[in-house]
Amino acid sequence: MADTKSSEEPRSEWGAQQDLNLKIIVADDDPKDLNLKILVVDDDPNILDVLQSFLESEGYEVVTADSGISAINALKEPYPQIILLDIRMADMDGIQCLRLIKDRAPEIQVIMISGFASVKMARKSLDIGAFDYISKPLSFSHLKEVIQQLKISKFLEYM
């Protein structure tokens, strides 16, 4: 009698993990594949220029705002997936801006940035819903890692 057993073996746990790893690597290969839009909010025009240049060179669509109010006004659909938000700004501090962003669009991932880092401020921003808190001066490699972690966490949510 012929063996009717399927020639396809069931996926092992390791095989499923390899598929996941492959999807993450593919997602990491070209950020344009993910159509990520990043809003950078800082009242220092030099920081806006540098971050915009760096992020665009990484393949992201970048929009900038030079104040908390202009950031809130820039929140139009389609919303950016990521916001880099300075904490100290003249018109509205980053914590107040973060609250307004999360009220309007809780799905937006916010990475707080500050030249005046403190544990208290970091904890407060994370409690409100920020994804991470990065101190200035910014390290491009660290920023890239944080964005990659964010992409992976969002990718895993949709699995």
C-alpha atoms as an extended CHARMM CRD file, in Angstrom:
* protein
*
       159  EXT
         1         1  MET       CA              0.0000000000        0.0000000000        0.0000000000  PROA      1               0.0000000000
         2         2  ALA       CA              1.3310000000        3.4500000000       -0.9060000000  PROA      2               0.0000000000
         3         3  ASP       CA              2.1970000000        5.8550000000        1.8540000000  PROA      3               0.0000000000
         4         4  THR       CA             -0.4190000000        8.6310000000        1.8230000000  PROA      4               0.0000000000
         5         5  LYS       CA              1.5150000000       10.7880000000        4.2480000000  PROA      5               0.0000000000
         6         6  SER       CA              1.9480000000       14.3320000000        2.9720000000  PROA      6               0.0000000000
         7         7  SER       CA              5.4150000000       15.1880000000        1.7730000000  PROA      7               0.0000000000
         8         8  GLU       CA              5.1970000000       18.5170000000        3.5690000000  PROA      8               0.0000000000
         9         9  GLU       CA              6.4110000000       18.3930000000        7.1320000000  PROA      9               0.0000000000
        10        10  PRO       CA              4.5660000000       20.5120000000        9.6810000000  PROA      10              0.0000000000
        11        11  ARG       CA              6.3660000000       23.7220000000       10.5070000000  PROA      11              0.0000000000
        12        12  SER       CA              8.4900000000       23.3650000000       13.5580000000  PROA      12              0.0000000000
        13        13  GLU       CA              8.6880000000       26.0870000000       16.1580000000  PROA      13              0.0000000000
        14        14  TRP       CA             12.1760000000       26.8330000000       14.8560000000  PROA      14              0.0000000000
        15        15  GLY       CA             10.8650000000       27.0880000000       11.2840000000  PROA      15              0.0000000000
        16        16  ALA       CA              8.1680000000       29.5270000000       12.3570000000  PROA      16              0.0000000000
        17        17  GLN       CA             10.8020000000       31.6080000000       14.1560000000  PROA      17              0.0000000000
        18        18  GLN       CA             12.9660000000       31.6020000000       11.0340000000  PROA      18              0.0000000000
        19        19  ASP       CA              9.9780000000       32.8690000000        9.0070000000  PROA      19              0.0000000000
        20        20  LEU       CA              9.5170000000       35.6660000000       11.5570000000  PROA      20              0.0000000000
        21        21  ASN       CA             13.2200000000       36.5140000000       11.4380000000  PROA      21              0.0000000000
        22        22  LEU       CA             13.0990000000       36.6060000000        7.6460000000  PROA      22              0.0000000000
        23        23  LYS       CA             10.0870000000       38.9520000000        7.6740000000  PROA      23              0.0000000000
        24        24  ILE       CA             11.8660000000       41.2660000000       10.1090000000  PROA      24              0.0000000000
        25        25  ILE       CA             15.0320000000       41.2700000000        7.9900000000  PROA      25              0.0000000000
        26        26  VAL       CA             12.9920000000       41.9890000000        4.8570000000  PROA      26              0.0000000000
        27        27  ALA       CA             11.1540000000       44.8100000000        6.6490000000  PROA      27              0.0000000000
        28        28  ASP       CA             14.5250000000       46.2160000000        7.7300000000  PROA      28              0.0000000000
        29        29  ASP       CA             16.0070000000       46.1130000000        4.2430000000  PROA      29              0.0000000000
        30        30  ASP       CA             14.1280000000       49.0910000000        2.8550000000  PROA      30              0.0000000000
        31        31  PRO       CA             12.1620000000       51.4780000000        5.0540000000  PROA      31              0.0000000000
        32        32  LYS       CA             10.3420000000       52.7160000000        1.9410000000  PROA      32              0.0000000000
        33        33  ASP       CA              8.5840000000       49.3370000000        1.8640000000  PROA      33              0.0000000000
        34        34  LEU       CA              6.8950000000       50.3580000000        5.1040000000  PROA      34              0.0000000000
        35        35  ASN       CA              5.9790000000       53.8670000000        3.8810000000  PROA      35              0.0000000000
        36        36  LEU       CA              6.9530000000       55.3740000000        7.2090000000  PROA      36              0.0000000000
        37        37  LYS       CA              6.3040000000       59.0560000000        7.6660000000  PROA      37              0.0000000000
        38        38  ILE       CA              8.1820000000       60.7870000000       10.4830000000  PROA      38              0.0000000000
        39        39  LEU       CA              7.3310000000       64.1870000000       11.9430000000  PROA      39              0.0000000000
        40        40  VAL       CA             10.3150000000       65.8990000000       13.5880000000  PROA      40              0.0000000000
        41        41  VAL       CA              9.4130000000       68.6130000000       16.1110000000  PROA      41              0.0000000000
        42        42  ASP       CA             12.1160000000       70.9030000000       17.4940000000  PROA      42              0.0000000000
        43        43  ASP       CA             12.4670000000       74.6590000000       17.8570000000  PROA      43              0.0000000000
        44        44  ASP       CA             16.1360000000       74.5140000000       16.8050000000  PROA      44              0.0000000000
        45        45  PRO       CA             16.3050000000       74.8270000000       12.9840000000  PROA      45              0.0000000000
        46        46  ASN       CA             19.7580000000       73.2010000000       12.8930000000  PROA      46              0.0000000000
        47        47  ILE       CA             18.4340000000       70.0590000000       14.5980000000  PROA      47              0.0000000000
        48        48  LEU       CA             15.4430000000       69.9840000000       12.2310000000  PROA      48              0.0000000000
        49        49  ASP       CA             17.7610000000       70.1910000000        9.1980000000  PROA      49              0.0000000000
        50        50  VAL       CA             20.1850000000       67.5470000000       10.4500000000  PROA      50              0.0000000000
        51        51  LEU       CA             17.4540000000       65.0930000000       11.4690000000  PROA      51              0.0000000000
        52        52  GLN       CA             15.5310000000       65.6280000000        8.2460000000  PROA      52              0.0000000000
        53        53  SER       CA             18.6590000000       64.9700000000        6.1550000000  PROA      53              0.0000000000
        54        54  PHE       CA             19.5840000000       61.8730000000        8.1440000000  PROA      54              0.0000000000
        55        55  LEU       CA             16.0860000000       60.3590000000        8.1440000000  PROA      55              0.0000000000
        56        56  GLU       CA             15.5400000000       61.0620000000        4.4490000000  PROA      56              0.0000000000
        57        57  SER       CA             18.8860000000       59.4040000000        3.6890000000  PROA      57              0.0000000000
        58        58  GLU       CA             17.5050000000       56.3680000000        5.5530000000  PROA      58              0.0000000000
        59        59  GLY       CA             14.5140000000       56.3550000000        3.1860000000  PROA      59              0.0000000000
        60        60  TYR       CA             11.8110000000       57.8790000000        5.3800000000  PROA      60              0.0000000000
        61        61  GLU       CA              9.3300000000       60.5590000000        4.4010000000  PROA      61              0.0000000000
        62        62  VAL       CA             10.0300000000       63.4540000000        6.7720000000  PROA      62              0.0000000000
        63        63  VAL       CA              7.9200000000       66.4380000000        7.7680000000  PROA      63              0.0000000000
        64        64  THR       CA              9.1920000000       69.0640000000       10.2160000000  PROA      64              0.0000000000
        65        65  ALA       CA              7.5650000000       71.4200000000       12.6990000000  PROA      65              0.0000000000
        66        66  ASP       CA              9.3570000000       74.1510000000       14.6200000000  PROA      66              0.0000000000
        67        67  SER       CA              6.9490000000       74.2950000000       17.5750000000  PROA      67              0.0000000000
        68        68  GLY       CA              4.4260000000       72.2680000000       19.5040000000  PROA      68              0.0000000000
        69        69  ILE       CA              1.5500000000       74.2440000000       17.9940000000  PROA      69              0.0000000000
        70        70  SER       CA              2.7760000000       73.6820000000       14.4460000000  PROA      70              0.0000000000
        71        71  ALA       CA              3.2070000000       69.9770000000       15.2730000000  PROA      71              0.0000000000
        72        72  ILE       CA             -0.4270000000       69.7330000000       16.3860000000  PROA      72              0.0000000000
        73        73  ASN       CA             -1.5070000000       71.6450000000       13.2670000000  PROA      73              0.0000000000
        74        74  ALA       CA              0.5460000000       69.2260000000       11.1160000000  PROA      74              0.0000000000
        75        75  LEU       CA             -1.3980000000       66.2420000000       12.4620000000  PROA      75              0.0000000000
        76        76  LYS       CA             -3.5670000000       65.6140000000        9.4650000000  PROA      76              0.0000000000
        77        77  GLU       CA             -4.4160000000       62.2650000000        7.9620000000  PROA      77              0.0000000000
        78        78  PRO       CA             -2.5370000000       60.3450000000        6.9020000000  PROA      78              0.0000000000
        79        79  TYR       CA             -0.8520000000       60.7450000000       10.2580000000  PROA      79              0.0000000000
        80        80  PRO       CA              2.8790000000       60.2010000000       10.6140000000  PROA      80              0.0000000000
        81        81  GLN       CA              3.6570000000       56.8250000000       12.1690000000  PROA      81              0.0000000000
        82        82  ILE       CA              6.5010000000       58.2760000000       14.2260000000  PROA      82              0.0000000000
        83        83  ILE       CA              7.0670000000       61.6610000000       15.8430000000  PROA      83              0.0000000000
        84        84  LEU       CA             10.4220000000       62.8130000000       17.2010000000  PROA      84              0.0000000000
        85        85  LEU       CA              9.3900000000       65.4050000000       19.7760000000  PROA      85              0.0000000000
        86        86  ASP       CA             11.6390000000       67.8360000000       21.6280000000  PROA      86              0.0000000000
        87        87  ILE       CA             10.7000000000       68.4220000000       25.2550000000  PROA      87              0.0000000000
        88        88  ARG       CA             11.7380000000       72.0550000000       25.6960000000  PROA      88              0.0000000000
        89        89  MET       CA             10.1140000000       74.3990000000       23.2180000000  PROA      89              0.0000000000
        90        90  ALA       CA              9.0410000000       78.0060000000       23.6010000000  PROA      90              0.0000000000
        91        91  ASP       CA              5.3260000000       77.8480000000       22.8050000000  PROA      91              0.0000000000
        92        92  MET       CA              4.3540000000       74.4830000000       24.2620000000  PROA      92              0.0000000000
        93        93  ASP       CA              6.4730000000       71.9550000000       26.0930000000  PROA      93              0.0000000000
        94        94  GLY       CA              6.8790000000       68.4750000000       24.6820000000  PROA      94              0.0000000000
        95        95  ILE       CA              4.9100000000       66.8330000000       27.5020000000  PROA      95              0.0000000000
        96        96  GLN       CA              1.8450000000       68.9770000000       26.7840000000  PROA      96              0.0000000000
        97        97  CYS       CA              2.2780000000       68.3380000000       23.0590000000  PROA      97              0.0000000000
        98        98  LEU       CA              2.6220000000       64.5760000000       23.6950000000  PROA      98              0.0000000000
        99        99  ARG       CA             -0.6970000000       64.5860000000       25.5990000000  PROA      99              0.0000000000
       100       100  LEU       CA             -2.4450000000       66.3510000000       22.7210000000  PROA      100             0.0000000000
       101       101  ILE       CA             -0.9350000000       63.9630000000       20.1710000000  PROA      101             0.0000000000
       102       102  LYS       CA             -2.0010000000       60.9010000000       22.1600000000  PROA      102             0.0000000000
       103       103  ASP       CA             -5.5180000000       62.3440000000       22.6160000000  PROA      103             0.0000000000
       104       104  ARG       CA             -5.8810000000       62.9210000000       18.8790000000  PROA      104             0.0000000000
       105       105  ALA       CA             -4.0800000000       59.8640000000       17.5150000000  PROA      105             0.0000000000
       106       106  PRO       CA             -2.9860000000       57.3240000000       20.1560000000  PROA      106             0.0000000000
       107       107  GLU       CA             -1.5680000000       55.0150000000       17.4910000000  PROA      107             0.0000000000
       108       108  ILE       CA              1.2410000000       57.4540000000       16.6410000000  PROA      108             0.0000000000
       109       109  GLN       CA              4.5390000000       56.3960000000       18.1890000000  PROA      109             0.0000000000
       110       110  VAL       CA              6.3830000000       59.2780000000       19.8220000000  PROA      110             0.0000000000
       111       111  ILE       CA             10.0910000000       59.3400000000       20.6040000000  PROA      111             0.0000000000
       112       112  MET       CA             10.9270000000       62.1600000000       23.0030000000  PROA      112             0.0000000000
       113       113  ILE       CA             14.2350000000       63.9940000000       22.5830000000  PROA      113             0.0000000000
       114       114  SER       CA             15.8070000000       66.4220000000       25.0190000000  PROA      114             0.0000000000
       115       115  GLY       CA             19.0310000000       68.2100000000       25.7660000000  PROA      115             0.0000000000
       116       116  PHE       CA             17.8890000000       68.4640000000       29.3830000000  PROA      116             0.0000000000
       117       117  ALA       CA             17.3700000000       64.8100000000       30.1880000000  PROA      117             0.0000000000
       118       118  SER       CA             16.0900000000       63.7790000000       33.5630000000  PROA      118             0.0000000000
       119       119  VAL       CA             14.7660000000       60.5110000000       34.9190000000  PROA      119             0.0000000000
       120       120  LYS       CA             11.6160000000       62.2670000000       36.1190000000  PROA      120             0.0000000000
       121       121  MET       CA             10.8830000000       63.7160000000       32.6660000000  PROA      121             0.0000000000
       122       122  ALA       CA             11.6610000000       60.4300000000       30.9250000000  PROA      122             0.0000000000
       123       123  ARG       CA              9.3680000000       58.5090000000       33.2680000000  PROA      123             0.0000000000
       124       124  LYS       CA              6.5910000000       61.0710000000       32.8470000000  PROA      124             0.0000000000
       125       125  SER       CA              6.7610000000       60.9580000000       29.0520000000  PROA      125             0.0000000000
       126       126  LEU       CA              6.7860000000       57.1480000000       29.0110000000  PROA      126             0.0000000000
       127       127  ASP       CA              3.7920000000       57.0920000000       31.3790000000  PROA      127             0.0000000000
       128       128  ILE       CA              1.8660000000       59.3440000000       28.9890000000  PROA      128             0.0000000000
       129       129  GLY       CA              2.6150000000       57.0060000000       26.1070000000  PROA      129             0.0000000000
       130       130  ALA       CA              5.9430000000       57.8940000000       24.5160000000  PROA      130             0.0000000000
       131       131  PHE       CA              7.7450000000       54.9220000000       22.9600000000  PROA      131             0.0000000000
       132       132  ASP       CA             11.1900000000       56.0540000000       24.1140000000  PROA      132             0.0000000000
       133       133  TYR       CA             13.1950000000       58.9900000000       25.4000000000  PROA      133             0.0000000000
       134       134  ILE       CA             16.5320000000       59.9590000000       23.8410000000  PROA      134             0.0000000000
       135       135  SER       CA             18.9970000000       62.5180000000       25.1980000000  PROA      135             0.0000000000
       136       136  LYS       CA             20.7050000000       65.1210000000       23.0300000000  PROA      136             0.0000000000
       137       137  PRO       CA             23.1790000000       65.2170000000       21.5020000000  PROA      137             0.0000000000
       138       138  LEU       CA             21.5360000000       62.5270000000       19.3940000000  PROA      138             0.0000000000
       139       139  SER       CA             23.5090000000       59.5720000000       18.1780000000  PROA      139             0.0000000000
       140       140  PHE       CA             22.3510000000       58.5940000000       14.6840000000  PROA      140             0.0000000000
       141       141  SER       CA             23.1330000000       54.9410000000       15.3660000000  PROA      141             0.0000000000
       142       142  HSD       CA             21.0830000000       55.0150000000       18.5830000000  PROA      142             0.0000000000
       143       143  LEU       CA             18.1970000000       56.8000000000       16.8530000000  PROA      143             0.0000000000
       144       144  LYS       CA             18.3150000000       54.2270000000       14.0800000000  PROA      144             0.0000000000
       145       145  GLU       CA             18.1830000000       51.4040000000       16.6820000000  PROA      145             0.0000000000
       146       146  VAL       CA             15.1940000000       52.9590000000       18.4600000000  PROA      146             0.0000000000
       147       147  ILE       CA             13.3000000000       53.3550000000       15.1750000000  PROA      147             0.0000000000
       148       148  GLN       CA             14.1560000000       49.7490000000       14.2890000000  PROA      148             0.0000000000
       149       149  GLN       CA             12.8460000000       48.5570000000       17.6910000000  PROA      149             0.0000000000
       150       150  LEU       CA              9.6840000000       50.5370000000       17.1010000000  PROA      150             0.0000000000
       151       151  LYS       CA              9.2150000000       48.9940000000       13.6320000000  PROA      151             0.0000000000
       152       152  ILE       CA              9.7130000000       45.5020000000       15.0560000000  PROA      152             0.0000000000
       153       153  SER       CA              7.2480000000       46.0810000000       17.9070000000  PROA      153             0.0000000000
       154       154  LYS       CA              4.6210000000       47.4150000000       15.4600000000  PROA      154             0.0000000000
       155       155  PHE       CA              5.3340000000       44.5200000000       13.0660000000  PROA      155             0.0000000000
       156       156  LEU       CA              4.8010000000       41.9910000000       15.8540000000  PROA      156             0.0000000000
       157       157  GLU       CA              1.4820000000       43.6050000000       16.8010000000  PROA      157             0.0000000000
       158       158  TYR       CA              0.1500000000       42.8330000000       13.3250000000  PROA      158             0.0000000000
       159       159  MET       CA              1.2720000000       39.1900000000       13.3210000000  PROA      159             0.0000000000
